[in-house]
Amino acid sequence: MRKTKDEVIQLAEQFAKQYLEKDPSGHDWWHIHRVRQLALEIARRERADNYVCELAALLHDVADEKLNESKQKGLDKVHDWLMITEDDPSVIDQVMYIISNMSYNGGKNAPLATLEGQVVQDADRLDALGAIGIARTFAYSGWKGQLIYNPEIKENEDGHHSFDKTAIQHFEDKLFKLKDLMNTPYARELAESRHQFMEEYIRQFHKEWNGGHATP
């Protein structure tokens, strides 16, 4: 019997929770929940397909390369689940396109070609910004066994750092770049205040690191 969209969404929630409910890296179920809520709000404003956006938001980190043996293994896991859960091949293709191409990847990926992909990517990136983004950065850094900060880390001539990355370095390497990579007007609006909050946090961090003095 063909499942309703609501039934598929409920099953997707269960599937995501199965793999991510206790994840300690910042990619847990509540990250998925926040991305889903943001994606639905952006989709409403941009007139994107709510169902495709919600389904992709729920499934995107089940396939995340960081949480699987490889990117392909993660994608195969989600694709196999969709094949037995969703009857519409076009929905499967859209969702797989989104989760296959939405990662940051050093900012090297081409812009997503579909509005739904842009919406879900924006929602995921917004959750990497602001107060939540700061909390997730330190959770992920701890999970990876990285230091909070090391002022002795310098960039090589090719722009790469000569030591292991730190949590604070991640702000410069990625987070401060996300504001200008938002696809949709509403996401750009939300990103602005979250970006400013992170800038203020980093200023305060360095002030405290330097014994109460602002960074020169």
C-alpha positions as CSV (number, residue, x, y, z in Angstrom):
1,M,0.0,0.0,0.0
2,R,1.3,3.4,-0.9
3,K,2.4,5.5,2.1
4,T,1.1,9.0,2.7
5,K,3.7,11.8,2.9
6,D,3.0,12.1,6.6
7,E,3.7,8.4,7.1
8,V,7.0,8.7,5.2
9,I,8.0,11.7,7.3
10,Q,7.3,9.8,10.5
11,L,9.4,6.9,9.3
12,A,12.2,9.3,8.3
13,E,12.1,10.7,11.8
14,Q,12.5,7.2,13.2
15,F,15.3,6.3,10.8
16,A,17.2,9.5,11.6
17,K,16.8,8.9,15.4
18,Q,18.0,5.4,15.0
19,Y,21.4,6.6,13.8
20,L,21.8,10.0,15.3
21,E,19.8,10.2,18.6
22,K,22.9,9.8,20.8
23,D,25.5,11.3,18.4
24,P,28.1,13.4,20.4
25,S,29.6,15.2,17.4
26,G,27.0,17.9,17.0
27,H,25.1,16.0,14.4
28,D,22.5,14.5,16.8
29,W,18.8,14.3,16.4
30,W,18.2,17.8,17.7
31,H,20.4,19.2,15.0
32,I,18.2,17.4,12.5
33,H,15.1,18.7,14.1
34,R,16.4,22.3,14.0
35,V,17.4,22.0,10.3
36,R,14.0,20.5,9.5
37,Q,12.2,23.5,11.2
38,L,14.5,26.0,9.4
39,A,14.1,24.3,6.1
40,L,10.3,24.3,6.3
41,E,10.3,28.0,7.2
42,I,12.6,28.9,4.3
43,A,10.7,26.6,2.0
44,R,7.4,28.4,2.9
45,R,8.9,31.8,2.1
46,E,10.7,30.7,-1.1
47,R,7.7,28.5,-2.3
48,A,9.8,25.4,-2.5
49,D,8.4,21.8,-2.2
50,N,7.9,21.4,1.6
51,Y,7.9,17.6,1.4
52,V,11.2,17.2,-0.5
53,C,12.8,19.8,1.8
54,E,11.6,18.2,5.0
55,L,12.5,14.7,3.9
56,A,16.0,15.7,2.8
57,A,16.5,17.7,6.0
58,L,15.6,14.6,8.1
59,L,17.9,12.3,6.2
60,H,20.9,14.5,5.3
61,D,23.2,13.5,8.2
62,V,22.3,9.8,8.2
63,A,24.4,9.9,5.0
64,D,27.1,12.2,6.3
65,E,30.6,11.1,5.4
66,K,31.9,12.0,8.9
67,L,29.5,9.5,10.4
68,N,29.9,6.6,8.0
69,E,32.7,4.4,6.7
70,S,32.7,6.5,3.5
71,K,30.5,9.0,1.7
72,Q,29.2,6.3,-0.7
73,K,28.3,3.9,2.2
74,G,26.3,6.7,3.8
75,L,24.5,7.6,0.6
76,D,23.8,3.9,-0.2
77,K,22.2,3.5,3.3
78,V,19.8,6.4,2.7
79,H,19.1,5.3,-0.9
80,D,18.2,1.8,0.2
81,W,15.9,3.1,2.8
82,L,14.2,5.5,0.4
83,M,13.7,2.7,-2.2
84,I,11.6,0.7,0.3
85,T,9.8,3.7,1.9
86,E,9.1,6.3,-0.8
87,D,7.1,5.2,-3.9
88,D,7.8,8.3,-6.1
89,P,11.1,7.9,-8.0
90,S,11.3,11.7,-8.6
91,V,11.2,12.4,-4.9
92,I,14.0,9.8,-4.3
93,D,16.1,11.4,-7.0
94,Q,15.6,14.9,-5.6
95,V,16.4,13.9,-2.0
96,M,19.5,12.0,-3.1
97,Y,20.7,14.9,-5.2
98,I,20.4,17.2,-2.2
99,I,22.1,15.1,0.3
100,S,24.9,14.1,-2.2
101,N,25.8,17.7,-3.0
102,M,24.9,19.9,0.0
103,S,28.1,19.5,2.1
104,Y,30.5,22.4,2.5
105,N,33.6,20.6,1.2
106,G,35.8,23.6,1.7
107,G,33.5,25.8,-0.2
108,K,34.5,24.1,-3.5
109,N,31.2,22.5,-4.5
110,A,29.1,24.1,-7.2
111,P,25.9,25.8,-6.1
112,L,22.9,23.4,-5.9
113,A,20.8,23.5,-9.0
114,T,17.4,23.0,-7.3
115,L,15.5,25.4,-5.0
116,E,14.8,22.6,-2.6
117,G,18.5,21.8,-2.4
118,Q,19.3,25.5,-1.8
119,V,16.7,25.6,1.0
120,V,18.0,22.6,2.9
121,Q,21.7,23.6,2.4
122,D,20.8,27.1,3.9
123,A,19.0,25.5,6.8
124,D,22.0,23.2,7.6
125,R,24.5,26.1,7.3
126,L,22.4,28.3,9.5
127,D,22.6,25.7,12.3
128,A,26.4,26.0,12.1
129,L,26.1,29.7,12.9
130,G,25.3,31.8,16.0
131,A,25.1,30.5,19.6
132,I,24.1,27.0,18.4
133,G,26.9,27.0,15.9
134,I,29.4,27.9,18.6
135,A,28.2,25.0,20.8
136,R,28.3,22.6,17.9
137,T,31.8,23.7,17.0
138,F,33.2,22.8,20.5
139,A,31.2,19.6,20.6
140,Y,32.6,18.5,17.3
141,S,36.1,19.6,18.2
142,G,36.0,17.6,21.4
143,W,34.7,14.6,19.6
144,K,37.6,14.8,17.2
145,G,40.1,15.2,20.0
146,Q,41.2,18.7,18.9
147,L,42.5,21.5,21.1
148,I,40.3,24.6,21.8
149,Y,43.0,27.0,20.5
150,N,46.7,27.1,19.8
151,P,48.1,30.6,19.0
152,E,51.3,29.0,17.6
153,I,49.4,27.5,14.6
154,K,50.5,29.2,11.4
155,E,49.5,28.8,7.8
156,N,51.9,27.4,5.3
157,E,52.5,29.1,2.0
158,D,49.8,27.1,0.3
159,G,47.3,28.4,2.9
160,H,47.1,25.2,4.9
161,H,47.8,25.0,8.6
162,S,50.9,23.3,9.8
163,F,49.4,21.6,12.8
164,D,46.1,19.9,13.7
165,K,43.1,22.1,13.5
166,T,41.6,23.7,16.6
167,A,38.0,24.7,17.5
168,I,38.8,28.4,17.2
169,Q,40.5,28.0,13.9
170,H,37.3,26.4,12.5
171,F,35.6,29.8,12.7
172,E,38.1,31.3,10.2
173,D,38.3,28.2,8.1
174,K,34.6,27.8,7.6
175,L,32.0,29.5,9.8
176,F,32.8,33.1,9.0
177,K,32.5,32.2,5.3
178,L,29.0,30.8,5.5
179,K,27.1,34.1,5.7
180,D,28.1,35.0,2.1
181,L,27.3,31.5,0.8
182,M,23.6,31.5,1.7
183,N,21.3,30.9,-1.3
184,T,18.0,32.4,-0.3
185,P,17.1,36.0,0.9
186,Y,15.6,34.8,4.1
187,A,18.6,32.7,5.0
188,R,20.9,35.6,4.3
189,E,18.8,37.7,6.7
190,L,19.0,35.1,9.5
191,A,22.7,34.5,8.9
192,E,23.6,38.2,9.4
193,S,22.7,38.3,13.1
194,R,24.2,34.9,13.8
195,H,27.4,35.9,12.1
196,Q,27.7,39.1,14.1
197,F,27.1,37.1,17.3
198,M,30.0,34.8,16.5
199,E,32.3,37.7,15.7
200,E,31.6,39.2,19.1
201,Y,32.2,35.9,20.7
202,I,35.6,35.5,19.0
203,R,36.6,39.1,20.0
204,Q,35.7,38.2,23.7
205,F,37.5,34.9,23.4
206,H,40.8,36.5,22.3
207,K,40.4,39.3,24.9
208,E,40.2,36.8,27.7
209,W,43.0,34.7,26.1
210,N,45.2,37.7,26.3
211,G,44.5,38.4,29.9
212,G,41.7,40.9,29.4
213,H,43.4,42.9,26.6
214,A,41.9,43.2,23.1
215,T,43.8,41.5,20.3
216,P,46.3,43.9,18.7
